[in-house]
């Protein structure tokens, strides 16, 4: 990030220096005459004072007095002195005629001091009346550049300029560091994450001074968490799938081998076993496909109104038929309408898994209770069985894919409740499980109700 920091620093620093230089030039070009020649200006007063002194020396001591003063100005300030009378005759020094004409033209009738600015060596002219009543024009040629124009004051200006450069450098350094630090911190987090450290996150507090940077960090953290979750889920998914498919495939191979070696009377039983295992594999794969779709899509492909009451009536009718052989009953109590917005296929699969899970674990001769109602802008579907319940420590784990609680036996692949939870969350709802007060096990799913 050194390049990023350097670019920010140089941009700020260059901008400040550019502004200072531009303002200095503007002041010099636009207001120089006002500052140097104005009535109350120190340099204008100084020029006038030097002109008066030159005239007095000339009128009292002649050329010798002027020469003495001119040598002093040259040695001390590097200023060349020239003196002209009112008729344009050069009384002392080397004076250019064009300078005389230009200064007199600029002075006119109302001004006593003029300044020839567009010259390599700036020239001042001061018109002074001597003690004899004659008019004189004193011409002062200054060293080149703005430092020469303001004499010894140049050193102070250099010091001020250096001080401004120092202060601006410190300010720009602090500002550039303040901006680049959170970006550098975010880059380090991205580098760690891209190198395989899925736990790498950016500390959003580092960018708290800048709302956009803080928001960017939070977006990155959300994305990183999502990717980490997907990769972890993918690894777990592959591991559990391989484990779950291994058992029925092994039983299929054994049954097929035994069928080959058995006689006609035994072969039918082995083929029935093959059929059952094939059905289990088909069911397992269907549920895996559905869970994968819910787990990895993250978004609903269909968001049309769905009446959960209609779905529950269909699912309950199918479950009653399936439970008749073992004397299991399915009782349902639903309100008139349970409208939600979502994917009908996913919602049906979730409710079907919810009811069938209860039907599998309720003992023969008992019943499963299904209830649907609407309350507080939400739709609730509760399914209770008369089974042994679930140990308290397993209540949260039963929603993990392929997890089978101790009280749930070995039936099923452990995907039903995982599908229910993912489907509810996908639709903006949730699911909770608890043991009944009088025994049994209760699972309640909730969904946002369709706004009327």
N, C-alpha and C positions, 0 to 999 in steps of 0.2 A: 504493500500500500504506500511505499515511499513515493512512487510516481503520482499517486492520487493526492497525497498530502502536499507534495511539491507544487503540483498544478494549482491547488486551491491557494496555497501561500503566495505563489508568484502572481496569481490573478488578483488577489486582494491588494498585495503590496504594490504591484504595478499600477493598479487603479488609483490608489492613494497618491503615489508619486506622480502619476500623470496629472491628477487633479491639482496637486501643488504646483507643478511646473506650468500648467495652463493658466492657473490663477496668477502666478508670478508674471508670466508674459503679458496677460491681459492688463494687470496693474501697471506693468512697465510701459506697454505700448499705448494704452488708453489714458492712463492717469498720470504718466510720468511728468508731463509739463505742469500739471496742477500741483503735484507734490514738490517739485523742485523749484518752481517759480512763484508759487502762491505767496501772498503778502506775509502770511505767518509761518512760512516754511523755513526750516533751519538752513537748508542748503541755499535757497533763494536769498535769504538774508546774508548768508556767508559770501555769496557771489557779489552782492551789492556792497558789502563791507570791504571786500578785496578791491573792488573797482574804485571806491572812494579813496582808499588808502593809496592806490596807484596814482590817482590824479593829484592828490595832495603832495605826494613825494615828487611828482613831475613838476608841479608848479613851484615848489619850494626849493628843490635841489636839482631839478633838471633831469637829464638822462641818467646821471650817476645814481640818483636816488631810486629811479625806476629800476635800473639794472640790479641794484642791490636787492630790491624786493622780488624781482623776477627770478634771480638766482635762488632766493630762499624758497619760493613756490616750486621751482623746478626740483631742487634737491629734496625738499621735504614731502611734496605731494605729487611730483612728476607732472606739474601743470605748467604749460607754456603761456606766457603773458604777451599780449600785443596791445598797443595803445594807438588810437586814431583820433584826430580832431574832427570837428564838425564839418570840415570841408573834405574829409576823406583822406587827409594826409597822414601817412604812417609816422607816428612819433617814436615808436619803439617796437622792436620785435619784428618777426616775419609774419605778415598777415596776408591772407588771400583775398583778392578783391571780391570774389563771388561770395565769400563768407560775410564780408562787410555788407554787401548789397542784400543778401538774404536776411541777415539779422535786422537791418534797418527796416526792411519791408515788413517783417513780422512784428516789430515793435509798433510801427505806425505812430499815431499821435498820443495814444493813451497808456502805453506800456513802456517801462524802463528796462525790462529784462526780456531776452528772447533766447530760444534754445534750438539749435540745429540737431534734430534727433537722428535723422537717417544718414549717419556718417560712421565710418570706422572709428574715428576719434570724436566724441561729442564735443560741440562748441557752444559755449555760453557767451552772450553779449550783454553788457550792462551799460546803460547810458547814464552818465553822471555829470552834473554841473559843478565846475570847480569854484574856488573861492574868488576867482577873477570874473566869474559869470560866464565863462566859456563852457560849451558842451563837449564832452569827450565820450568816445566809445571804447570801453575796455573789453578785450576779447580774451577768453580763457579756453585753451584747448586741453581737454582732459585725456587721460590714458584711455585706451579702448576698453569696451565692455561695461557692463552695469556696475562692476565693482569700482571701476575707475570713476564712473559718474558720481558715485556717492562717497568718494574719498575713503577715509579710514573706516567709515561705517561698514565697508565690505567685510571686514573680518567678523563683525558681529553677525552679519547676515549668513556667512558661512557656518558659524557656530549654531545659529538657529536652524539652518537647513540640516546640519548633521544631527542635531537633537531631534528634529522632526523625523528624520530617517530612522533613528534608533527607536523612537516611540512607536512609529508606524510598523516597524519590523516586529516589535514585541506584540503589538495588538494583533497583527496579521497572523503571527505564529500561534498565539493563543486561540484565535478564531478558527484557523485552519485545523488545529489539533482537536478543537471541540467538535468540528464537523466530521473529520476523518476518523476519530476514535471509535464511534459506534459502528461506522461502516467497516472499519478494520476488525472490530469484534465480530460483526456478522459474517465477514469473510472467513475468519478463523473457524467459526461454527460450521459454515458451509463446507470448508475444506475437510474438517474432521468427519462430517456426515458423509461426504462423498468418498472418503477413504475407508468407510465401513463402520464408523462409530455411530450406530443408530441412536444412541442416547444423547448425542451432541445437540445442544440447544443454545440459542442466543439469549443472553440476559436482557430482557426488554427494558430494565431499569437504566441500562447504560445509555439508551437512546431516548430517555424521558424528556430531554430538553427539546427534542424535535419530534413533533407528533407524527410526521410522515415516516421517519426512520423507525420510531417505536412501533408503528403499525406494520411496517415491513418486517420487523423482527417477529412480531406476533404471528403474522401470516406464515413466515418461514417455520416457526415452532409448530403451528398447526399442521402445516404440510408435512413436516418431519415426523410428527406424532402419527399422522395418518399413514404415512409410508411404513413406519416402524410396525404399526398395528397390522397392516396388510401383509408385510413380509413375515411377521411372527405367525399370523393366522395361516398364511400359505404353508409355512414349514409344518405347523401343527396339523394342518389339514392333510398334507401329504403323508405324514407319519401315521395319522389315525386311519386314513383311507387304506393304506397298505396293510395295516393291522386288521381292519374290519373285513377287507376283501379276502384276506388270507384264509380265515377259518371256513367260510362257505365254499371257497374254491377247493380247499383240501377235502372237505366232506364230499363235494361233487366228484373229485377224482377217485376217492375211496369207493363211493357208491357205484360209479361207472365200472371200476375194476372188479368189484364184487359181482355186479350184474353180468359181466362177461364170464366169470368163473362159475356162476350159479346155474341151477337148472331152471326150467320154465316156471315152476311153481314159486320159486323165490325171486325170480327176476322182476316180477310185477311190483313187489315191495321196494326193491332197490330203485326201480324207475320212478316210483312215487316219491321216494326220497330225493332223487335228482330233481323232480319237478318242484318240490318244496324249496329246495336250495336255490333253484333258478328263480322262483318267485321272490325269495328273500333278497337275492342279488338285484333283481329288477326294482324292488321297493327301495333298497339301499341306494342304488344308483339314481333313481328318481329323486329321492330326498337330497342326495349330494348335489345333484344338478340345481335343485331349487335353492338349497342353502348357499351354494356358490353364487347363484344369481343374486340373491339378497345380500350376501356378504360383500361382494366385490362391485356391484353396480352402484350402490350408495344413493341412487336416485330412482324415483318412480317413473316408469315409462308411460303409465296410464294414470290419470288423476280424475276419473269420472266419479259421480256419486254412486255409492254402493250401500244397499240396505243389508246390514248384518243379520237382521231377523230372517230374511229370505235364505241366506246362506246357512244359518243355524238350523232352520227347519229341514233343509236338504241333508245336512250332516247328521242331524239327530235321527232322521228317518233311516239313513244308511246304517248308523250305529245300532239302532234298535234291531234291525234285521240281523246284523252280525252277532249281537249279544244273545239272541234268542236261544241258540244251541246250548249255552251254559247258564241259562236262566238269569241273565243280566238285563236289567232294565235301564232305560235312559229317559229321564224326566226333564222336561223343558218348560221354563216360564220366561216369556219375553214380552216386552212392551210392544205397542203397536208398530212403531217404526224406530229403527236404529241406524239412521243415515250417517255415513262417513264419506270422506273423499279418499280414493286410493285405487290400487290395482286389485280387481276382483279375484283374479287367479291366485295372487299371493295371499290375499285375505282368506280365501276359501281353504287354501292349503294350511294356513296357520290355525284356523278354527278346527279343521278336520284333524290335524295332529293333536290339538289340545283335547278334543273329545275322545279320540281313540287312545290317547295315552292314559286317560282316566279309565276307559273301558278295559284296557289290558290289565291294569293293576287293581281293579276292584274285584273282590272274590266272587265266585259263582253264587247266584241267588241274592246278590245285593244290587244296588242301583247307583247310577251316576246322575247327578243333578246338574242341569245346565240352566243358567239364569243370565238374562240380558236386560240391561236397564240404562237409562240416560240420567246423568246428574252433573250439574255444574259445568255445562258445556262439553262434557265428555261422555263417551259411550263405554260401558263396562260389560265384559263377558266373563262370567265366573263358572268354573267347572269343578265339581267336588266329587270325589269317589269315597267308597267305604273301605279302602285298603288300609294297610298298616301304617301309612304315613312315611315320612322321611326324617332321618336324624337331623337335629338342628344344625349340625356342622355342614350338612350337605345341601342346605336350602339354596345357597348361592351358587354352588357348583353344578347343580342339575341343569343349568342353562348353558353349560359348556358343551360344545359338540363332542359326541362319543362318550360322554360321562354317564355312568350308571351308578346311581346311589345304592348304598348297601341294602336299603329297604325296598329296592325296586326289582330285585331279581336279575336274571340274565336275559330277559326278553327284550327284543328290539335292539336297534343300533345306537341309541342314545342321541338321536338327531331331532326328535319331535319337538321337545321344549326349546331347543336351540333355534329351530325354525320359527317357533311362536315368538320368542323374544326378538329375533332380528326383524321379523315382519312388523311387530308392534313398534319398534324403534324407527324402522324405516318410514312408518306412517305418522311419526311424531308422537307416539304413545310409549307405553312401557308394559312390563309384566312383573308380577310378584307371586311368590309361592309361600304357603304357610300350612301348618298342620291344623286340622279342625279341632274345635274345642271338645267335641265328642268322638274324636278319632277321625281317620280318613285324611285325605290330602286335598288342598284347595289351591287352584291356580287362577289368578284373575288378570285378564288383559284389559288394557284401556286404550282408547283411541280418541283423537279430537273429533267432536261431533260436527256435522255439517251445519254451518251457520244458517239459520232460518231467515 
